[in-house]
Amino acid sequence: MQNREKCDKLVVKDGYAVCPVCRRKTNQAIRPDTEAKNLQLWCRSCKAVHIVNIASGQCYVISRCR
């Protein structure tokens, strides 16, 4: 896993991940015990795809695909 200093932190609002591009909630629910590595996060509003790591409910953006 990459260093967290190099990754941008993703905002979680009302239990859902917020798109870093358009600032709208995505359909991906994030619980406090959620764990994921290299998860594709897709925003239906702006059609952006991000690769994220989730550890203990904290989301970190690794890269943007589109």
PDB file of N, CA, C and O in Angstrom, chain B, residues numbered from 101:
ATOM      1  N   MET B 101       0.836  -1.175   0.000  1.00  0.00           N
ATOM      2  CA  MET B 101       0.000   0.000   0.000  1.00  0.00           C
ATOM      3  C   MET B 101       0.879   1.236   0.000  1.00  0.00           C
ATOM      4  O   MET B 101       1.913   1.259   0.668  1.00  0.00           O
ATOM      5  N   GLN B 102       0.487   2.260  -0.736  1.00  0.00           N
ATOM      6  CA  GLN B 102       1.295   3.462  -0.844  1.00  0.00           C
ATOM      7  C   GLN B 102       1.266   4.251   0.445  1.00  0.00           C
ATOM      8  O   GLN B 102       0.391   4.065   1.290  1.00  0.00           O
ATOM      9  N   ASN B 103       2.248   5.142   0.583  1.00  0.00           N
ATOM     10  CA  ASN B 103       2.263   6.012   1.742  1.00  0.00           C
ATOM     11  C   ASN B 103       1.058   6.933   1.716  1.00  0.00           C
ATOM     12  O   ASN B 103       0.679   7.448   0.664  1.00  0.00           O
ATOM     13  N   ARG B 104       0.468   7.134   2.865  1.00  0.00           N
ATOM     14  CA  ARG B 104      -0.732   7.961   2.929  1.00  0.00           C
ATOM     15  C   ARG B 104      -0.421   9.432   2.713  1.00  0.00           C
ATOM     16  O   ARG B 104      -1.334  10.200   2.407  1.00  0.00           O
ATOM     17  N   GLU B 105       0.848   9.864   2.863  1.00  0.00           N
ATOM     18  CA  GLU B 105       1.196  11.257   2.622  1.00  0.00           C
ATOM     19  C   GLU B 105       1.060  11.615   1.142  1.00  0.00           C
ATOM     20  O   GLU B 105       0.756  12.760   0.806  1.00  0.00           O
ATOM     21  N   LYS B 106       1.285  10.643   0.260  1.00  0.00           N
ATOM     22  CA  LYS B 106       1.238  10.888  -1.173  1.00  0.00           C
ATOM     23  C   LYS B 106      -0.181  10.817  -1.725  1.00  0.00           C
ATOM     24  O   LYS B 106      -0.417  11.259  -2.849  1.00  0.00           O
ATOM     25  N   CYS B 107      -1.120  10.279  -0.977  1.00  0.00           N
ATOM     26  CA  CYS B 107      -2.479  10.079  -1.441  1.00  0.00           C
ATOM     27  C   CYS B 107      -3.386  11.184  -0.918  1.00  0.00           C
ATOM     28  O   CYS B 107      -3.211  11.667   0.201  1.00  0.00           O
ATOM     29  N   ASP B 108      -4.348  11.578  -1.731  1.00  0.00           N
ATOM     30  CA  ASP B 108      -5.343  12.545  -1.296  1.00  0.00           C
ATOM     31  C   ASP B 108      -6.423  11.830  -0.508  1.00  0.00           C
ATOM     32  O   ASP B 108      -6.806  10.709  -0.843  1.00  0.00           O
ATOM     33  N   LYS B 109      -6.912  12.474   0.531  1.00  0.00           N
ATOM     34  CA  LYS B 109      -7.960  11.891   1.351  1.00  0.00           C
ATOM     35  C   LYS B 109      -9.310  12.202   0.715  1.00  0.00           C
ATOM     36  O   LYS B 109      -9.556  13.327   0.281  1.00  0.00           O
ATOM     37  N   LEU B 110     -10.169  11.214   0.665  1.00  0.00           N
ATOM     38  CA  LEU B 110     -11.488  11.349   0.072  1.00  0.00           C
ATOM     39  C   LEU B 110     -12.505  11.641   1.176  1.00  0.00           C
ATOM     40  O   LEU B 110     -12.460  11.031   2.245  1.00  0.00           O
ATOM     41  N   VAL B 111     -13.414  12.567   0.916  1.00  0.00           N
ATOM     42  CA  VAL B 111     -14.417  12.965   1.906  1.00  0.00           C
ATOM     43  C   VAL B 111     -15.551  11.946   1.922  1.00  0.00           C
ATOM     44  O   VAL B 111     -15.993  11.479   0.872  1.00  0.00           O
ATOM     45  N   VAL B 112     -16.019  11.606   3.125  1.00  0.00           N
ATOM     46  CA  VAL B 112     -17.181  10.737   3.309  1.00  0.00           C
ATOM     47  C   VAL B 112     -18.268  11.576   3.967  1.00  0.00           C
ATOM     48  O   VAL B 112     -18.069  12.119   5.053  1.00  0.00           O
ATOM     49  N   LYS B 113     -19.429  11.681   3.299  1.00  0.00           N
ATOM     50  CA  LYS B 113     -20.525  12.498   3.810  1.00  0.00           C
ATOM     51  C   LYS B 113     -21.771  11.628   3.934  1.00  0.00           C
ATOM     52  O   LYS B 113     -22.192  10.997   2.965  1.00  0.00           O
ATOM     53  N   ASP B 114     -22.357  11.597   5.127  1.00  0.00           N
ATOM     54  CA  ASP B 114     -23.559  10.800   5.396  1.00  0.00           C
ATOM     55  C   ASP B 114     -23.372   9.330   5.038  1.00  0.00           C
ATOM     56  O   ASP B 114     -24.328   8.660   4.648  1.00  0.00           O
ATOM     57  N   GLY B 115     -22.144   8.824   5.168  1.00  0.00           N
ATOM     58  CA  GLY B 115     -21.874   7.418   4.892  1.00  0.00           C
ATOM     59  C   GLY B 115     -21.591   7.094   3.435  1.00  0.00           C
ATOM     60  O   GLY B 115     -21.433   5.923   3.091  1.00  0.00           O
ATOM     61  N   TYR B 116     -21.522   8.101   2.569  1.00  0.00           N
ATOM     62  CA  TYR B 116     -21.234   7.888   1.151  1.00  0.00           C
ATOM     63  C   TYR B 116     -19.986   8.663   0.753  1.00  0.00           C
ATOM     64  O   TYR B 116     -19.730   9.752   1.266  1.00  0.00           O
ATOM     65  N   ALA B 117     -19.213   8.094  -0.165  1.00  0.00           N
ATOM     66  CA  ALA B 117     -18.014   8.761  -0.660  1.00  0.00           C
ATOM     67  C   ALA B 117     -18.422   9.940  -1.533  1.00  0.00           C
ATOM     68  O   ALA B 117     -19.398   9.868  -2.280  1.00  0.00           O
ATOM     69  N   VAL B 118     -17.657  11.034  -1.428  1.00  0.00           N
ATOM     70  CA  VAL B 118     -17.916  12.238  -2.215  1.00  0.00           C
ATOM     71  C   VAL B 118     -16.885  12.313  -3.326  1.00  0.00           C
ATOM     72  O   VAL B 118     -15.691  12.138  -3.083  1.00  0.00           O
ATOM     73  N   CYS B 119     -17.342  12.572  -4.545  1.00  0.00           N
ATOM     74  CA  CYS B 119     -16.453  12.676  -5.705  1.00  0.00           C
ATOM     75  C   CYS B 119     -15.536  13.888  -5.537  1.00  0.00           C
ATOM     76  O   CYS B 119     -16.023  14.986  -5.266  1.00  0.00           O
ATOM     77  N   PRO B 120     -14.214  13.714  -5.691  1.00  0.00           N
ATOM     78  CA  PRO B 120     -13.296  14.846  -5.544  1.00  0.00           C
ATOM     79  C   PRO B 120     -13.367  15.837  -6.705  1.00  0.00           C
ATOM     80  O   PRO B 120     -12.856  16.951  -6.586  1.00  0.00           O
ATOM     81  N   VAL B 121     -13.984  15.462  -7.818  1.00  0.00           N
ATOM     82  CA  VAL B 121     -14.078  16.343  -8.976  1.00  0.00           C
ATOM     83  C   VAL B 121     -15.300  17.254  -8.884  1.00  0.00           C
ATOM     84  O   VAL B 121     -15.170  18.477  -8.937  1.00  0.00           O
ATOM     85  N   CYS B 122     -16.489  16.658  -8.747  1.00  0.00           N
ATOM     86  CA  CYS B 122     -17.728  17.445  -8.766  1.00  0.00           C
ATOM     87  C   CYS B 122     -18.323  17.679  -7.379  1.00  0.00           C
ATOM     88  O   CYS B 122     -19.295  18.423  -7.248  1.00  0.00           O
ATOM     89  N   ARG B 123     -17.758  17.058  -6.344  1.00  0.00           N
ATOM     90  CA  ARG B 123     -18.196  17.219  -4.950  1.00  0.00           C
ATOM     91  C   ARG B 123     -19.618  16.735  -4.677  1.00  0.00           C
ATOM     92  O   ARG B 123     -20.274  17.238  -3.765  1.00  0.00           O
ATOM     93  N   ARG B 124     -20.101  15.768  -5.454  1.00  0.00           N
ATOM     94  CA  ARG B 124     -21.410  15.158  -5.213  1.00  0.00           C
ATOM     95  C   ARG B 124     -21.216  13.763  -4.648  1.00  0.00           C
ATOM     96  O   ARG B 124     -20.182  13.133  -4.871  1.00  0.00           O
ATOM     97  N   LYS B 125     -22.218  13.281  -3.914  1.00  0.00           N
ATOM     98  CA  LYS B 125     -22.131  11.940  -3.326  1.00  0.00           C
ATOM     99  C   LYS B 125     -22.210  10.879  -4.421  1.00  0.00           C
ATOM    100  O   LYS B 125     -22.975  11.004  -5.378  1.00  0.00           O
ATOM    101  N   THR B 126     -21.402   9.833  -4.256  1.00  0.00           N
ATOM    102  CA  THR B 126     -21.449   8.688  -5.166  1.00  0.00           C
ATOM    103  C   THR B 126     -22.385   7.643  -4.578  1.00  0.00           C
ATOM    104  O   THR B 126     -22.925   7.844  -3.490  1.00  0.00           O
ATOM    105  N   ASN B 127     -22.585   6.536  -5.274  1.00  0.00           N
ATOM    106  CA  ASN B 127     -23.435   5.455  -4.784  1.00  0.00           C
ATOM    107  C   ASN B 127     -22.692   4.504  -3.846  1.00  0.00           C
ATOM    108  O   ASN B 127     -23.294   3.573  -3.312  1.00  0.00           O
ATOM    109  N   GLN B 128     -21.403   4.724  -3.641  1.00  0.00           N
ATOM    110  CA  GLN B 128     -20.594   3.837  -2.820  1.00  0.00           C
ATOM    111  C   GLN B 128     -20.726   4.193  -1.346  1.00  0.00           C
ATOM    112  O   GLN B 128     -20.281   5.261  -0.923  1.00  0.00           O
ATOM    113  N   ALA B 129     -21.336   3.305  -0.558  1.00  0.00           N
ATOM    114  CA  ALA B 129     -21.474   3.513   0.877  1.00  0.00           C
ATOM    115  C   ALA B 129     -20.184   3.093   1.575  1.00  0.00           C
ATOM    116  O   ALA B 129     -19.582   2.076   1.233  1.00  0.00           O
ATOM    117  N   ILE B 130     -19.769   3.893   2.557  1.00  0.00           N
ATOM    118  CA  ILE B 130     -18.565   3.627   3.326  1.00  0.00           C
ATOM    119  C   ILE B 130     -18.954   3.531   4.793  1.00  0.00           C
ATOM    120  O   ILE B 130     -19.418   4.505   5.386  1.00  0.00           O
ATOM    121  N   ARG B 131     -18.761   2.349   5.377  1.00  0.00           N
ATOM    122  CA  ARG B 131     -19.031   2.155   6.802  1.00  0.00           C
ATOM    123  C   ARG B 131     -17.724   2.298   7.570  1.00  0.00           C
ATOM    124  O   ARG B 131     -16.652   2.214   6.970  1.00  0.00           O
ATOM    125  N   PRO B 132     -17.788   2.511   8.889  1.00  0.00           N
ATOM    126  CA  PRO B 132     -16.553   2.661   9.674  1.00  0.00           C
ATOM    127  C   PRO B 132     -15.644   1.438   9.636  1.00  0.00           C
ATOM    128  O   PRO B 132     -14.439   1.568   9.852  1.00  0.00           O
ATOM    129  N   ASP B 133     -16.193   0.249   9.366  1.00  0.00           N
ATOM    130  CA  ASP B 133     -15.364  -0.958   9.327  1.00  0.00           C
ATOM    131  C   ASP B 133     -15.031  -1.410   7.909  1.00  0.00           C
ATOM    132  O   ASP B 133     -14.573  -2.537   7.719  1.00  0.00           O
ATOM    133  N   THR B 134     -15.248  -0.561   6.915  1.00  0.00           N
ATOM    134  CA  THR B 134     -14.983  -0.905   5.512  1.00  0.00           C
ATOM    135  C   THR B 134     -13.487  -0.972   5.236  1.00  0.00           C
ATOM    136  O   THR B 134     -12.729  -0.090   5.641  1.00  0.00           O
ATOM    137  N   GLU B 135     -13.071  -2.025   4.544  1.00  0.00           N
ATOM    138  CA  GLU B 135     -11.684  -2.208   4.108  1.00  0.00           C
ATOM    139  C   GLU B 135     -11.698  -2.549   2.622  1.00  0.00           C
ATOM    140  O   GLU B 135     -12.435  -3.442   2.203  1.00  0.00           O
ATOM    141  N   ALA B 136     -10.892  -1.850   1.815  1.00  0.00           N
ATOM    142  CA  ALA B 136     -10.785  -2.146   0.378  1.00  0.00           C
ATOM    143  C   ALA B 136      -9.434  -1.661  -0.137  1.00  0.00           C
ATOM    144  O   ALA B 136      -8.878  -0.682   0.361  1.00  0.00           O
ATOM    145  N   LYS B 137      -8.923  -2.357  -1.134  1.00  0.00           N
ATOM    146  CA  LYS B 137      -7.662  -1.975  -1.748  1.00  0.00           C
ATOM    147  C   LYS B 137      -7.853  -1.948  -3.253  1.00  0.00           C
ATOM    148  O   LYS B 137      -8.361  -2.908  -3.832  1.00  0.00           O
ATOM    149  N   ASN B 138      -7.452  -0.866  -3.888  1.00  0.00           N
ATOM    150  CA  ASN B 138      -7.572  -0.665  -5.339  1.00  0.00           C
ATOM    151  C   ASN B 138      -9.016  -0.782  -5.813  1.00  0.00           C
ATOM    152  O   ASN B 138      -9.288  -1.444  -6.814  1.00  0.00           O
ATOM    153  N   LEU B 139      -9.930  -0.154  -5.114  1.00  0.00           N
ATOM    154  CA  LEU B 139     -11.348  -0.152  -5.461  1.00  0.00           C
ATOM    155  C   LEU B 139     -11.621   0.939  -6.490  1.00  0.00           C
ATOM    156  O   LEU B 139     -11.165   2.072  -6.332  1.00  0.00           O
ATOM    157  N   GLN B 140     -12.364   0.601  -7.549  1.00  0.00           N
ATOM    158  CA  GLN B 140     -12.753   1.606  -8.535  1.00  0.00           C
ATOM    159  C   GLN B 140     -13.989   2.327  -8.035  1.00  0.00           C
ATOM    160  O   GLN B 140     -15.012   1.700  -7.760  1.00  0.00           O
ATOM    161  N   LEU B 141     -13.898   3.639  -7.917  1.00  0.00           N
ATOM    162  CA  LEU B 141     -15.001   4.473  -7.472  1.00  0.00           C
ATOM    163  C   LEU B 141     -15.464   5.288  -8.672  1.00  0.00           C
ATOM    164  O   LEU B 141     -14.701   6.085  -9.217  1.00  0.00           O
ATOM    165  N   TRP B 142     -16.722   5.089  -9.087  1.00  0.00           N
ATOM    166  CA  TRP B 142     -17.257   5.747 -10.271  1.00  0.00           C
ATOM    167  C   TRP B 142     -18.295   6.772  -9.861  1.00  0.00           C
ATOM    168  O   TRP B 142     -19.168   6.477  -9.045  1.00  0.00           O
ATOM    169  N   CYS B 143     -18.212   7.986 -10.421  1.00  0.00           N
ATOM    170  CA  CYS B 143     -19.174   9.042 -10.143  1.00  0.00           C
ATOM    171  C   CYS B 143     -20.167   9.098 -11.295  1.00  0.00           C
ATOM    172  O   CYS B 143     -19.781   9.285 -12.448  1.00  0.00           O
ATOM    173  N   ARG B 144     -21.425   8.937 -10.981  1.00  0.00           N
ATOM    174  CA  ARG B 144     -22.442   8.943 -12.038  1.00  0.00           C
ATOM    175  C   ARG B 144     -22.719  10.346 -12.558  1.00  0.00           C
ATOM    176  O   ARG B 144     -23.254  10.494 -13.657  1.00  0.00           O
ATOM    177  N   SER B 145     -22.368  11.381 -11.796  1.00  0.00           N
ATOM    178  CA  SER B 145     -22.622  12.753 -12.212  1.00  0.00           C
ATOM    179  C   SER B 145     -21.617  13.246 -13.240  1.00  0.00           C
ATOM    180  O   SER B 145     -22.001  13.746 -14.297  1.00  0.00           O
ATOM    181  N   CYS B 146     -20.328  13.106 -12.935  1.00  0.00           N
ATOM    182  CA  CYS B 146     -19.293  13.634 -13.835  1.00  0.00           C
ATOM    183  C   CYS B 146     -18.562  12.548 -14.611  1.00  0.00           C
ATOM    184  O   CYS B 146     -17.665  12.850 -15.398  1.00  0.00           O
ATOM    185  N   LYS B 147     -18.935  11.280 -14.400  1.00  0.00           N
ATOM    186  CA  LYS B 147     -18.374  10.118 -15.108  1.00  0.00           C
ATOM    187  C   LYS B 147     -16.883   9.917 -14.850  1.00  0.00           C
ATOM    188  O   LYS B 147     -16.190   9.333 -15.683  1.00  0.00           O
ATOM    189  N   ALA B 148     -16.379  10.392 -13.711  1.00  0.00           N
ATOM    190  CA  ALA B 148     -14.976  10.207 -13.357  1.00  0.00           C
ATOM    191  C   ALA B 148     -14.807   8.865 -12.650  1.00  0.00           C
ATOM    192  O   ALA B 148     -15.688   8.421 -11.914  1.00  0.00           O
ATOM    193  N   VAL B 149     -13.669   8.232 -12.884  1.00  0.00           N
ATOM    194  CA  VAL B 149     -13.336   6.971 -12.225  1.00  0.00           C
ATOM    195  C   VAL B 149     -12.060   7.190 -11.420  1.00  0.00           C
ATOM    196  O   VAL B 149     -11.065   7.690 -11.945  1.00  0.00           O
ATOM    197  N   HIS B 150     -12.095   6.814 -10.152  1.00  0.00           N
ATOM    198  CA  HIS B 150     -10.955   6.961  -9.258  1.00  0.00           C
ATOM    199  C   HIS B 150     -10.621   5.602  -8.661  1.00  0.00           C
ATOM    200  O   HIS B 150     -11.513   4.792  -8.409  1.00  0.00           O
ATOM    201  N   ILE B 151      -9.338   5.354  -8.437  1.00  0.00           N
ATOM    202  CA  ILE B 151      -8.886   4.168  -7.733  1.00  0.00           C
ATOM    203  C   ILE B 151      -8.619   4.601  -6.293  1.00  0.00           C
ATOM    204  O   ILE B 151      -7.838   5.522  -6.052  1.00  0.00           O
ATOM    205  N   VAL B 152      -9.272   3.931  -5.334  1.00  0.00           N
ATOM    206  CA  VAL B 152      -9.159   4.325  -3.927  1.00  0.00           C
ATOM    207  C   VAL B 152      -8.788   3.137  -3.057  1.00  0.00           C
ATOM    208  O   VAL B 152      -9.066   1.987  -3.394  1.00  0.00           O
ATOM    209  N   ASN B 153      -8.157   3.438  -1.932  1.00  0.00           N
ATOM    210  CA  ASN B 153      -7.921   2.480  -0.871  1.00  0.00           C
ATOM    211  C   ASN B 153      -8.752   2.936   0.322  1.00  0.00           C
ATOM    212  O   ASN B 153      -8.801   4.127   0.631  1.00  0.00           O
ATOM    213  N   ILE B 154      -9.401   1.994   0.986  1.00  0.00           N
ATOM    214  CA  ILE B 154     -10.210   2.305   2.158  1.00  0.00           C
ATOM    215  C   ILE B 154      -9.686   1.474   3.321  1.00  0.00           C
ATOM    216  O   ILE B 154      -9.588   0.250   3.235  1.00  0.00           O
ATOM    217  N   ALA B 155      -9.353   2.156   4.405  1.00  0.00           N
ATOM    218  CA  ALA B 155      -8.860   1.483   5.611  1.00  0.00           C
ATOM    219  C   ALA B 155      -9.545   2.099   6.816  1.00  0.00           C
ATOM    220  O   ALA B 155      -9.398   3.294   7.072  1.00  0.00           O
ATOM    221  N   SER B 156     -10.290   1.296   7.553  1.00  0.00           N
ATOM    222  CA  SER B 156     -11.001   1.742   8.760  1.00  0.00           C
ATOM    223  C   SER B 156     -11.932   2.912   8.486  1.00  0.00           C
ATOM    224  O   SER B 156     -12.032   3.828   9.302  1.00  0.00           O
ATOM    225  N   GLY B 157     -12.611   2.891   7.351  1.00  0.00           N
ATOM    226  CA  GLY B 157     -13.562   3.929   7.007  1.00  0.00           C
ATOM    227  C   GLY B 157     -12.934   5.186   6.435  1.00  0.00           C
ATOM    228  O   GLY B 157     -13.663   6.113   6.081  1.00  0.00           O
ATOM    229  N   GLN B 158     -11.603   5.260   6.330  1.00  0.00           N
ATOM    230  CA  GLN B 158     -10.916   6.404   5.762  1.00  0.00           C
ATOM    231  C   GLN B 158     -10.549   6.079   4.313  1.00  0.00           C
ATOM    232  O   GLN B 158      -9.957   5.036   4.037  1.00  0.00           O
ATOM    233  N   CYS B 159     -10.902   6.979   3.388  1.00  0.00           N
ATOM    234  CA  CYS B 159     -10.669   6.755   1.962  1.00  0.00           C
ATOM    235  C   CYS B 159      -9.490   7.582   1.475  1.00  0.00           C
ATOM    236  O   CYS B 159      -9.353   8.750   1.837  1.00  0.00           O
ATOM    237  N   TYR B 160      -8.636   6.975   0.653  1.00  0.00           N
ATOM    238  CA  TYR B 160      -7.501   7.636   0.072  1.00  0.00           C
ATOM    239  C   TYR B 160      -7.500   7.412  -1.428  1.00  0.00           C
ATOM    240  O   TYR B 160      -7.551   6.269  -1.883  1.00  0.00           O
ATOM    241  N   VAL B 161      -7.442   8.503  -2.214  1.00  0.00           N
ATOM    242  CA  VAL B 161      -7.436   8.425  -3.674  1.00  0.00           C
ATOM    243  C   VAL B 161      -6.026   8.102  -4.124  1.00  0.00           C
ATOM    244  O   VAL B 161      -5.079   8.811  -3.785  1.00  0.00           O
ATOM    245  N   ILE B 162      -5.889   7.025  -4.893  1.00  0.00           N
ATOM    246  CA  ILE B 162      -4.598   6.622  -5.437  1.00  0.00           C
ATOM    247  C   ILE B 162      -4.364   7.295  -6.797  1.00  0.00           C
ATOM    248  O   ILE B 162      -3.315   7.898  -7.027  1.00  0.00           O
ATOM    249  N   SER B 163      -5.355   7.183  -7.694  1.00  0.00           N
ATOM    250  CA  SER B 163      -5.205   7.787  -9.021  1.00  0.00           C
ATOM    251  C   SER B 163      -6.572   8.021  -9.643  1.00  0.00           C
ATOM    252  O   SER B 163      -7.580   7.466  -9.206  1.00  0.00           O
ATOM    253  N   ARG B 164      -6.580   8.850 -10.667  1.00  0.00           N
ATOM    254  CA  ARG B 164      -7.793   9.129 -11.421  1.00  0.00           C
ATOM    255  C   ARG B 164      -7.645   8.483 -12.793  1.00  0.00           C
ATOM    256  O   ARG B 164      -6.635   8.681 -13.469  1.00  0.00           O
ATOM    257  N   CYS B 165      -8.653   7.709 -13.208  1.00  0.00           N
ATOM    258  CA  CYS B 165      -8.582   6.982 -14.475  1.00  0.00           C
ATOM    259  C   CYS B 165      -9.142   7.798 -15.635  1.00  0.00           C
ATOM    260  O   CYS B 165      -8.573   7.780 -16.727  1.00  0.00           O
ATOM    261  N   ARG B 166     -10.223   8.497 -15.426  1.00  0.00           N
ATOM    262  CA  ARG B 166     -10.829   9.311 -16.495  1.00  0.00           C
ATOM    263  C   ARG B 166     -11.106  10.684 -16.002  1.00  0.00           C
ATOM    264  O   ARG B 166     -11.615  11.518 -16.752  1.00  0.00           O
TER     265      ARG B 166
END
